[in-house]
């Protein structure tokens, strides 16, 4: 479970890709809900934390700092 620890500005991979074909998402807001932005088309989605954690596959890049 160590790869499922995430923070603001991490790039994550979800279980299903975005309709644009990209599977990399950047976390841009953390709280009760998590906002992620598609790295391909820059569309952002607000997801409840519980749903986000169940759909998260892995953290691709950790934020610097």
N, C-alpha and C positions, 0 to 999 in steps of 0.2 A: 504493500500500500504506500510505500515511500514515494512512488512516482505520481501519486494522486494528491500530493500537497501542492497547492497553487496559491498565487498571490496576484496583486494588481500588476498589469502589463505582462504577465506570462502569456506565451503562445501555447494553446492547447489543441489537441485533436479530439474531435467528438466521434461517437460511434457511426453516425451517418453524415455524409458530406452535405454541404449547402447546395441548393439547386444550381448555382453557378459553376459547380464542379470543384470548388476549393474545399479543403478539409482542415485548414488552419484558421484558428480563431484567436484573437487577442482579448484578454479580460480587461475591460475598461471601467468597470464599476463592481464593487463588492459590498454586500449588505445582506438583507433578507432575500433580496433578488440579486441576480448577477447579470450584468450586461456584457455581452461579448460582441465583437465586431469581426466580420468576415475579412480575412486578409486579401481575398480576391476582389470582391466588388464593394467592400466597405459598408455593407448593410449591417446594421446592429440589431440585436435581439435581446429582450429582457426575459430571463428565465428564473423561476423560483429556485432557490439554492438546492433543495432536495432533488428536483428534476435534473438540474445541472450535474449534480454529483452522480446521479444514476446514468447519465448519458456521456459523461467524461470517459474517454479512452485512456489518454496519457498526456502528460505535460511535455511539449516538444522543446521549448526554450524557456529558461528561467529569466525573469527580469533582472537587469543589472542593479547591483546595490543592495 
